[in-house]
Amino acid sequence: MTPASITESLDGTSRDVLASMRRALAKKLDAGEVSSNAIASAYKELRELDRLIRAMDAAEDEGASSGRSVAPQAFDASAI
């Protein structure tokens, strides 16, 4: 479930942050709170946020179906 606000999402994953941003932007667009000269860039940003979220979901689904873990690896400084 996506956190209710962008601030709450900061304690979650990158996907949580993107999803909260997408929801906030969509609400502003639906409410007519975006100025007419900013609508094109707002829609472009909304499209990009949606693309990133869907790519993350697809990668997670692919990893789950193949049995591979898609969890991020911890940084290992000794590997350098």
Summary of the structure (lengths in Angstrom):
residues: 80
radius of gyration: 16.2
end to end distance: 36.8
largest distance: 52.0
contacts: 165
relative contact order: 0.11
helix: 69%
strand: 0%
